[in-house]
Amino acid sequence: MTASSSAAPAEPRPPSGALPVAEPFRIRRAAVRLVRQDGRAFAALLALNALAAGAGLVAPWLLGRVIDEVRAGGGVATVDRLALTILVFALAQLLLARYAGLVGHRFGERTLARVREQFADRALALPASVVERAGTGDLTTRGTTDVAAVGTTLRDVGPDVLIAAVQALFILGAVFALNPLLGACGVLGLLGIWFAVRWYLRRALTAYLAEGAANSALAEQLAATAAGARTVEALGLQRSRIDACHRAIEECRRTRTRTLFLRSVLFPAVDISYVVPVAGVLLIGGVLHSHGAMSLGAVVASALYLRQLSQPLDTILQRVEQLQSSSASFARVEGIGVVPQVPSARSRTPADDRIAVTGVHYAYGGGADDEADVLHGVDLTVRPGEHLAIVGPSGAGKTTLGRLLAGVDVPRTGSVTVGGVPVAGLTPDRLRRQVVLVTQEHHVFLGTVRDNLRMAAPSATDAELRAALAAVGAEWAGELPDGLDTDLGHAGHRPDGAQAQQLALARVVLADPHTLILDEATALLDPRTARHTERALAAVLEGRTVIAIAHRLQTAHDADRVAVMEDGRITELGAHDDLVAADGAYAALWRSWHADGPHSSSL
């Protein structure tokens, strides 16, 4: 069951149809919004990290005091007292850091839950045409790999980097407090790290976005090849599909090698930069001490502080790679929100259920001229409660017209309205109540029979669920061992194509739309079952508007009117008997169908 709305994007989309990636200002805004939603926990996280970092500064300073006290002739009692103080502050730092980590993990998990829920809401609200252009691989990768990367950052990387950043600032402040000259020496010695990180950051985001796009492309290739395995084998396309997958794998290898090269330059440069400030402080501090301008304990404490600085800087620099990767992932996750949605405030309520198609031209791929059109000036009015059949040869534009009637796609020119309101301008919820498109493409969700049906009507009772199954001729559901509680999928009952299609049709019955568009919705059923299902549906949907893209001409025979499409145009429109009497294209199709016997025709 498919029903969705679509609108022209407000921002340019990539030619490939890939889903957009959020711009940096959107990422920053989204990050600030997430922090504000749990601001108290974030503030506690900052405070605890600051206290832990402050406690960690005491040990090097007291160690310098120990050296000065010993040089001044201090006794064992003085050294023991200072050593005990060092131990107390070390324990305090441990406890504060542990509690800060706990608060950080809780903050990360709550925030990740919000990211996941927002992604699910946005993904479900995407226009079907946008998902089709992007491919399921891109959306799947964003919802799995990218969301998982964001989760790792929120749970582990983010708190670690925050703690390390606070510690680094406190340590540098302590060095400056001991001696501003030594502090300046330490900062100058760290400039090598600044240049290396700057070089890395300029290139990393683009490289990781390219890696994410390559992963999506590979997932799309693998998914398409696996889903169409039988078609690939039947048409002998194995070599071309393998070559396409190899190209996608090679692109993944190339993009990952690029990010690996960036890391291989960054980390050695950082390791060298750690030694420079410590050596500089020891040299300059030694000169100052020799001139009596600084105590030996202060020099040792400064050197220890700068040596201690390597730990938080290591954490930051080791995690900066993950931060860049997760920033790219967050940009892709937030990119779902860039796809324009239909504003609820602008969605008017249809006056009635009358559907009007006026002067519609449509071209796939965004074509802007008549030569690219697959529909050419289509005009059609469907009255409320009417049963209309659309027939015609393959490639005539029947499915395309059905997608426009359902609001999945938007005409290049002209309009498709229901009750005077553009179908594609309705919000998804209102559109699904107004118009539902059912195709021969179907899906059985993991879960029970009840779960699969209640997607269309969450409040439906078991009696209503059984009635919907009976309405579409799904008697097999009553014979399942656990009835509505039977699990569907690999671990339970595996519905065949016909049963899966009946489940989809039962969802339509439960959704109770005003207008139903059937695009060869019973094509996978055998002729007898299809006929029974169509009659059952007709009885259930009596008084509703039904537009059937006919796979069997018997459907057209039972319709109130028949629209004949040829080369993207409606060439005939009228009742079955009138069109047969007119001896035109429909009459030729009818005679051909009867000559071959009343079975499926290639319409």
ABEGO torsion letter per residue (X at the ends): XBBBBBBBBABBBBAAGBBBBBBAAAAAAAAAAAAAAAAAAAAAAAAAAAAAAAAAAAAAAAAAAAAAAAAAGBBAAAAAAAAAAAAAAAAAAAAAAAAAAAAAAAAAAAAAAAAAAAAAAAAAABBAAAAAAAEAAAAAAAAAAAAAAAAAAAAAAAAAAAAAAAAAAAAAAAAAAABAAAAAAAAAAAAAAAAAAAAAAAAAAAAAAAAAAAAAAAAAAAAAAAAAAAAAAAAGAAAAAAAAAAAAAAAAAAAAAAAAAAAAAAAAAAAAAAAAAAAAAAAAAAAAAAAGABBAAAAAAAAAAAAAAAAAAAAAAAAAAAAAAAAAAAAAAAAAAABBBBBAAABBBBABABBBBBGBBBBBGGBABAAABABBGBBBBBBBGBBBBBBEBBGAGAAAAAAAAAGABBBABEBBBBGGBBAAABBAAAAAAABBBBBABBBBBBEBAAAAAAAABAABBAAAAAAAAAAAGBAAAAABAAEAABBBEAABBBBBAAAAAAAAAAAAAAAGBABBBBBGAAAABBAAAAAAAAAAAAAAABGBBBBBBBABAAAAAABABBBBBBGGBBABBEBAAAAAAAGBAAAAAAAAAAAAEBBBBBX
